[in-house]
Amino acid sequence: MADLEEMGYLTQPHASAGRIPSDKGYRAYVNEILNMRHTDLEGLQKIQEYLENRINEFHDMIKVASALLSKITPYTAVSMVSSINKLTVKAVQLVPIEKGKALTVVVMSNDAIKNKMVMLDSTVTPETVLRLSAIVNEQFAGLTAETVREFSINDLMILMGSENLRVLPLIDGVLDCISQCDDTEVYHEGDANLLIHPEFGDVTKAKAMLEVLHSNDILKDIFVTDESPGNLTVRIGTENRNEEMSDCSVISATYSINDTCIGTIGVLGPKRMNYAKVISALEYIKRKLNHEVNTATDEAFKQKE
């Protein structure tokens, strides 16, 4: 025990507490599970029975899969569905209104228009606003909302030179308008499951987690992955990019069309979760969803031909 603690695999929360696995300890355990690819036959049989029912709408299948995950595991299941035809930015315009105010306008490829009034430093001139408008339009036009989020704002800052800090609110306004056009749908099932775990017995922690679950923007950030489409990702405790998730683990898998990710499904729960069961269930659902999505796409192309 002392050796494991010294190596960082165990930790002692406070002087009177016993040893518990650290994030590093959980990571070593999960890596072993991922290598073994454990299969939970009973759980997979239940998933097979539900998903093989004739579900005509893909979104309905995602909802059913999320509900199943929350029942089988018992943790909170989250799924995200992106539009297969991802929206792109058609045009961006920044309009000086009066001293200290400007309007950001974004037009998307589906002709959706979003705008936002932005407060500026009173020293920002109309000429500066119009110059930034031309730069942002040139840089963002034709990009998907997802690509814009990954775009380096530093590049825009360099192009604006000495004006960069004063025009940052305008760039934030543009990004906010684009994010409003994001057509990703978020579903979550089994929110109350969190409350049955002792880690969330504290009212403050439980409230904080429920607030996370009811913020689609935070959930998108939590479940977005840098991994290649189709991969399964496990983030334990501090491996999560959000501070709110430091006591949680997130296991997620993506489903895709022709190696393009169109959605994510995953589980959120305490670090002390049944990783083997969650991983086996997600592996199976990922394969099933990929099969259904690609089959539906192939059939649609055949009908067009």
Secondary structure as the mmCIF struct_conf table of DSSP 4:
data_model
#
loop_
_struct_conf.conf_type_id
_struct_conf.id
_struct_conf.beg_label_comp_id
_struct_conf.beg_label_asym_id
_struct_conf.beg_label_seq_id
_struct_conf.end_label_comp_id
_struct_conf.end_label_asym_id
_struct_conf.end_label_seq_id
HELX_RH_AL_P HELX_RH_AL_P1 ALA A 2 GLU A 6
TURN_TY1_P TURN_TY1_P1 MET A 7 GLY A 8
BEND BEND1 TYR A 9 TYR A 9
STRN STRN1 LEU A 10 THR A 11
BEND BEND2 PRO A 13 HIS A 14
TURN_TY1_P TURN_TY1_P2 ALA A 15 SER A 16
BEND BEND3 ALA A 17 ALA A 17
STRN STRN2 ILE A 20 PRO A 21
HELX_RH_AL_P HELX_RH_AL_P2 ASP A 23 MET A 36
TURN_TY1_P TURN_TY1_P3 ARG A 37 ARG A 37
HELX_RH_AL_P HELX_RH_AL_P3 LEU A 41 LEU A 51
TURN_TY1_P TURN_TY1_P4 GLU A 52 GLU A 52
BEND BEND4 ASN A 53 ASN A 53
HELX_RH_AL_P HELX_RH_AL_P4 PHE A 58 ILE A 72
BEND BEND5 THR A 73 TYR A 75
STRN STRN3 THR A 76 VAL A 81
BEND BEND6 ILE A 84 ASN A 85
STRN STRN4 THR A 88 THR A 88
STRN STRN5 VAL A 89 GLU A 98
TURN_TY1_P TURN_TY1_P5 LYS A 99 GLY A 100
STRN STRN6 LYS A 101 MET A 108
TURN_TY1_P TURN_TY1_P6 SER A 109 ASN A 110
STRN STRN7 ILE A 113 MET A 119
TURN_TY1_P TURN_TY1_P7 SER A 122 THR A 123
HELX_RH_AL_P HELX_RH_AL_P5 PRO A 126 PHE A 140
TURN_TY1_P TURN_TY1_P8 ALA A 141 GLY A 142
STRN STRN8 THR A 144 THR A 144
HELX_RH_AL_P HELX_RH_AL_P6 ALA A 145 GLU A 150
BEND BEND7 PHE A 151 PHE A 151
HELX_RH_AL_P HELX_RH_AL_P7 ILE A 153 MET A 160
HELX_RH_3T_P HELX_RH_3T_P1 GLY A 161 GLU A 163
HELX_RH_AL_P HELX_RH_AL_P8 ASN A 164 GLN A 180
TURN_TY1_P TURN_TY1_P9 CYS A 181 CYS A 181
STRN STRN9 GLU A 185 GLU A 189
HELX_RH_3T_P HELX_RH_3T_P2 ASP A 191 ILE A 196
BEND BEND8 HIS A 197 HIS A 197
HELX_RH_3T_P HELX_RH_3T_P3 PRO A 198 PHE A 200
BEND BEND9 ASP A 202 ASP A 202
HELX_RH_AL_P HELX_RH_AL_P9 VAL A 203 LEU A 213
TURN_TY1_P TURN_TY1_P10 HIS A 214 HIS A 214
HELX_RH_AL_P HELX_RH_AL_P10 ASN A 216 PHE A 223
BEND BEND10 GLU A 227 GLU A 227
HELX_LH_PP_P HELX_LH_PP_P1 SER A 228 SER A 228
TURN_TY1_P TURN_TY1_P11 PRO A 229 GLY A 230
STRN STRN10 LEU A 232 ILE A 236
HELX_RH_3T_P HELX_RH_3T_P4 GLY A 237 GLU A 239
BEND BEND11 ASN A 240 ASN A 242
HELX_RH_3T_P HELX_RH_3T_P5 GLU A 243 MET A 245
TURN_TY1_P TURN_TY1_P12 SER A 246 ASP A 247
STRN STRN11 CYS A 248 ILE A 257
TURN_TY1_P TURN_TY1_P13 ASN A 258 ASP A 259
STRN STRN12 THR A 260 PRO A 270
BEND BEND12 LYS A 271 MET A 273
HELX_RH_AL_P HELX_RH_AL_P11 TYR A 275 LYS A 304
#
